[in-house]
Amino acid sequence: MAPVRTTGDGIGLTEFGGSGEPVLLLHGLMGCAATWEPVARWLTAHGRVLAVDARGHGDSPARGPWTVAAMAADLAPVLDGPGVVIGHSMGGLHGLALAAARPDLVRALVVEDMGVDFVGRDAGAARAWFAAVPQPFASLDAVREAFGWPRPEFGDYMAECVERRADGLHLRTSAADAAEIAGEWARTAFWPLLDAVRCPVLLLEAEESVAPPGQMAEMARRLSDVTHVRVPGTGHLVHRAAPQAYRTAVESFLARIR
């Protein structure tokens, strides 16, 4: 089945096919639903696979507030019953927030390379980095070059999240909005979410993780039903850097919870 895209309820929604229990895919900051297609192809054997464009990303028509609580609340209307939520980076944090607020909707959760406490990080430096992204881009190769060091898979990933305008290619997320989203993470620790999560959780940690050292291990200690896997040789995009290791970990987790 070809992906079907719709918008509504503040988000853009892509349906990848499959049947049965919903499997909801949540992308990272400045990403988009389309980046999940390689993963969605094999996940359709495990349920009805859906992916969202978070507010301010991809095809989402929604604007702020740019908070974890608001962006997680956008997800509840997508699920018509209990399902599995799989999130990368920002999506993992939103998955934790949804599982904490709506345990009736999240039967199991996968969090790929995301921490819950970035307090003390320099929000101003992040804002300057986002503002310095060299838009417009002349070509997809220019997007890959801008984002592909030191991990080329990130350049390929970001090349899937641009749109063509009259003056060239632009990211489908405003740099200012992305800075606001990341700014909340620098001000707020989300440890209390872990205490409210009751479903089984798979934590997938990159060898070169964005989370502070040891934080995902501490998250594992605080969760009541957790599997923690650190994937060697990977950067932040584990599912792109090591697709087979990622698939093995996720499918083993799904087999266990079923």
C-alpha positions as CSV (number, residue, x, y, z in Angstrom):
1,M,0.0,0.0,0.0
2,A,1.3,3.4,-0.9
3,P,1.5,6.0,1.9
4,V,-1.6,8.1,2.3
5,R,-1.2,11.6,3.6
6,T,-3.8,13.7,5.3
7,T,-3.9,16.7,7.7
8,G,-6.1,17.6,10.6
9,D,-6.2,17.9,14.4
10,G,-3.1,20.0,14.2
11,I,-0.8,17.4,12.6
12,G,0.0,15.8,9.3
13,L,-0.7,12.1,9.2
14,T,0.8,9.4,6.9
15,E,-0.8,6.0,6.8
16,F,1.7,3.3,5.6
17,G,-0.7,0.4,5.6
18,G,-0.9,-2.8,7.7
19,S,-3.9,-3.8,9.8
20,G,-4.8,-4.4,13.4
21,E,-3.2,-2.6,16.4
22,P,-2.0,0.9,15.6
23,V,1.8,1.5,15.5
24,L,2.4,5.2,15.8
25,L,5.8,6.7,14.6
26,L,7.1,10.0,15.9
27,H,10.0,11.8,14.2
28,G,12.7,14.0,15.8
29,L,13.2,17.7,15.8
30,M,13.2,19.2,12.2
31,G,12.3,15.8,10.9
32,C,9.0,14.6,9.2
33,A,6.8,11.6,8.9
34,A,8.2,10.7,5.5
35,T,11.6,9.7,7.0
36,W,10.0,6.7,8.6
37,E,9.2,4.9,5.3
38,P,12.1,2.3,5.4
39,V,11.0,1.3,9.0
40,A,7.3,1.4,8.2
41,R,7.7,-1.1,5.4
42,W,8.6,-3.9,7.8
43,L,6.5,-2.6,10.7
44,T,3.3,-3.2,8.6
45,A,3.7,-6.9,9.6
46,H,3.0,-5.8,13.2
47,G,0.0,-3.5,12.9
48,R,-1.5,-0.5,11.2
49,V,1.4,1.9,10.8
50,L,0.8,5.6,11.1
51,A,3.4,8.5,11.2
52,V,2.7,12.1,12.2
53,D,4.2,15.4,11.3
54,A,4.5,17.1,14.6
55,R,3.2,20.6,14.9
56,G,5.4,23.0,13.0
57,H,6.9,20.1,11.0
58,G,6.2,18.7,7.5
59,D,2.5,19.0,6.6
60,S,1.3,20.0,10.1
61,P,-0.9,23.2,9.9
62,A,-0.5,23.8,13.7
63,R,1.5,26.6,15.3
64,G,2.7,27.0,18.9
65,P,2.7,26.6,21.8
66,W,6.0,24.7,21.3
67,T,5.8,22.6,24.5
68,V,6.2,18.9,25.1
69,A,2.7,18.8,26.8
70,A,1.0,20.4,23.8
71,M,2.8,18.4,21.2
72,A,2.1,15.1,23.0
73,A,-1.6,16.0,23.4
74,D,-1.8,16.4,19.6
75,L,-1.1,12.6,19.3
76,A,-4.1,11.3,21.3
77,P,-6.7,11.8,18.6
78,V,-4.6,9.7,16.1
79,L,-5.0,6.6,18.2
80,D,-8.4,4.9,18.0
81,G,-7.3,2.3,20.6
82,P,-4.3,1.1,22.5
83,G,-1.2,0.8,20.4
84,V,2.5,0.9,20.2
85,V,4.3,4.2,20.0
86,I,7.8,4.4,18.5
87,G,9.6,7.8,18.8
88,H,13.0,9.0,17.7
89,S,14.6,11.9,19.7
90,M,11.9,14.6,20.2
91,G,9.4,11.9,19.2
92,G,10.7,9.7,22.0
93,L,10.2,12.5,24.5
94,H,6.7,13.1,23.2
95,G,6.0,9.3,23.4
96,L,7.0,9.4,27.1
97,A,4.7,12.3,27.7
98,L,1.8,10.6,25.9
99,A,2.4,7.4,27.8
100,A,2.4,9.2,31.1
101,A,-0.7,11.2,30.4
102,R,-2.7,8.5,28.5
103,P,-1.8,5.1,29.7
104,D,-5.0,3.8,28.1
105,L,-3.6,4.6,24.7
106,V,0.1,3.5,24.9
107,R,0.5,-0.2,25.3
108,A,4.2,-0.2,24.6
109,L,6.8,2.5,23.8
110,V,10.1,2.6,22.0
111,V,12.4,5.6,22.7
112,E,15.3,6.0,20.3
113,D,18.2,8.1,21.6
114,M,16.6,10.7,23.8
115,G,17.1,12.0,27.3
116,V,14.8,13.7,29.7
117,D,17.1,16.3,31.2
118,F,19.1,18.8,29.1
119,V,18.9,21.5,31.7
120,G,22.0,23.7,31.6
121,R,22.5,23.2,27.9
122,D,23.2,26.6,26.2
123,A,19.8,27.5,24.6
124,G,21.4,30.5,23.0
125,A,24.0,28.4,21.2
126,A,21.2,26.2,19.9
127,R,19.3,29.2,18.7
128,A,22.4,30.5,16.9
129,W,23.0,27.1,15.3
130,F,19.5,26.9,13.9
131,A,19.6,30.5,12.6
132,A,22.9,29.7,10.8
133,V,21.4,26.9,8.7
134,P,22.2,28.1,5.2
135,Q,18.8,28.4,3.6
136,P,17.8,28.4,0.8
137,F,19.7,25.3,-0.4
138,A,20.5,25.1,-4.1
139,S,20.1,21.4,-4.3
140,L,19.5,18.2,-2.3
141,D,23.3,17.6,-2.3
142,A,23.7,21.0,-0.6
143,V,21.3,19.8,2.1
144,R,23.2,16.6,2.6
145,E,26.5,18.5,2.8
146,A,25.1,20.9,5.4
147,F,23.9,18.2,7.7
148,G,25.9,15.2,6.8
149,W,29.0,15.7,8.9
150,P,30.2,13.7,10.8
151,R,27.3,11.2,10.1
152,P,26.2,11.0,6.5
153,E,22.9,9.3,7.3
154,F,21.8,12.6,8.9
155,G,22.3,14.5,5.7
156,D,20.2,12.0,3.8
157,Y,17.5,12.2,6.5
158,M,17.3,16.0,6.4
159,A,17.2,15.9,2.5
160,E,13.8,14.2,2.9
161,C,12.4,17.1,5.0
162,V,12.7,20.0,2.6
163,E,10.4,21.7,0.2
164,R,11.0,23.7,-3.0
165,R,10.1,27.3,-3.1
166,A,10.8,30.0,-5.7
167,D,14.3,30.7,-4.4
168,G,15.4,27.1,-3.7
169,L,15.0,24.4,-1.1
170,H,13.9,25.2,2.5
171,L,13.6,23.0,5.5
172,R,9.9,22.3,6.4
173,T,10.5,23.4,10.0
174,S,11.2,27.0,10.9
175,A,14.6,27.4,12.6
176,A,13.0,29.8,15.1
177,D,10.3,27.3,16.0
178,A,12.9,24.5,16.3
179,A,14.9,26.7,18.7
180,E,11.8,27.4,20.8
181,I,11.1,23.6,21.1
182,A,14.7,22.9,22.1
183,G,14.7,25.9,24.4
184,E,12.1,24.2,26.6
185,W,14.4,21.2,27.0
186,A,17.2,23.4,28.2
187,R,14.8,24.9,30.9
188,T,12.8,21.8,32.0
189,A,13.8,18.4,33.3
190,F,11.2,15.7,32.5
191,W,12.2,13.0,35.0
192,P,8.6,13.0,36.5
193,L,7.3,11.6,33.2
194,L,9.1,8.3,33.9
195,D,7.3,7.8,37.2
196,A,3.9,7.9,35.4
197,V,4.8,5.5,32.6
198,R,3.4,2.0,33.2
199,C,3.8,0.3,29.9
200,P,6.8,-1.7,28.7
201,V,9.5,0.6,27.3
202,L,12.4,-0.1,24.9
203,L,15.2,2.4,25.3
204,L,17.6,2.4,22.2
205,E,20.8,4.3,22.9
206,A,23.3,5.4,20.2
207,E,27.0,4.9,20.9
208,E,27.4,8.6,20.1
209,S,24.2,9.6,21.9
210,V,22.7,13.1,22.2
211,A,21.7,12.3,25.8
212,P,24.1,13.2,28.5
213,P,26.5,10.3,29.5
214,G,24.7,7.7,31.6
215,Q,21.3,9.4,31.4
216,M,19.6,6.7,29.4
217,A,20.9,4.1,31.9
218,E,19.4,6.2,34.7
219,M,16.1,6.4,32.8
220,A,16.1,2.6,32.6
221,R,16.6,2.3,36.3
222,R,13.6,4.6,37.0
223,L,11.2,2.8,34.6
224,S,9.2,-0.1,35.9
225,D,9.3,-2.4,32.8
226,V,12.2,-1.6,30.5
227,T,14.7,-3.0,28.0
228,H,17.8,-0.9,27.4
229,V,19.9,-1.6,24.3
230,R,23.0,0.4,23.4
231,V,23.8,0.0,19.7
232,P,27.5,0.1,18.8
233,G,28.8,2.2,16.0
234,T,25.8,4.5,15.8
235,G,25.1,8.2,16.0
236,H,21.8,9.8,16.9
237,L,19.9,8.2,14.0
238,V,20.1,4.6,15.1
239,H,17.4,3.4,12.7
240,R,19.4,4.8,9.8
241,A,22.9,4.0,10.9
242,A,22.2,0.4,11.9
243,P,18.9,-0.6,10.4
244,Q,19.2,-4.3,10.9
245,A,20.2,-3.9,14.6
246,Y,17.4,-1.5,15.1
247,R,14.9,-3.9,13.5
248,T,16.1,-6.8,15.5
249,A,15.8,-4.8,18.8
250,V,12.3,-3.5,18.0
251,E,10.9,-6.8,16.7
252,S,12.4,-8.7,19.7
253,F,10.6,-6.2,22.0
254,L,7.3,-6.5,20.1
255,A,7.5,-10.3,20.3
256,R,8.1,-10.1,24.1
257,I,5.2,-7.8,24.8
258,R,2.8,-9.9,22.7
